[in-house]
């Protein structure tokens, strides 16, 4: 199975990439976690944030294959406990060879991405830095897998 994290932003601090890689490498061989960086939309003039967000959304959706289960990370989504995420991961493993997780940029995720997504997932009701979401998602996916595998990493 392949999980693609489609994340807006290409110039992030090194520690974000290192954190993501730490958990990506820990995933088992049958789960390939990959990061696809989406360039941020240019901002200039009035309504630049909305136009930039729309361009980012278009770029994200171009990377989604018709076979992908598209899940948009958004504060309006469902908050899953670790056990619930493990249940989601188990469903993905059983029924979806490809999962795409869409993460917006500094101005959030475009509405078109949310509308096309089969699920909305909220990591928190807090507003999180979009770069940090990469690390959090990778760690939580690893944690969910360890729960399914009976590995002692997760302590309930």
MOMO-V823472 format. One record per run of one state. SS is the DSSP state (helix for helix, strand for strand, loop for the rest). FROM is the first residue (numbers start at 0). TO is the last residue. Records with the same first field share a line. If there is no record, write none. Layout:
SS = FROM-TO  FROM-TO
//
This chain:
loop = 0-0  8-12  26-30  38-46  62-67  79-80  95-96  103-103  105-106  108-109  116-117  122-128  149-155
strand = 1-7  31-37  68-78  97-102  104-104  107-107  118-121
helix = 13-25  47-61  81-94  110-115  129-148
//
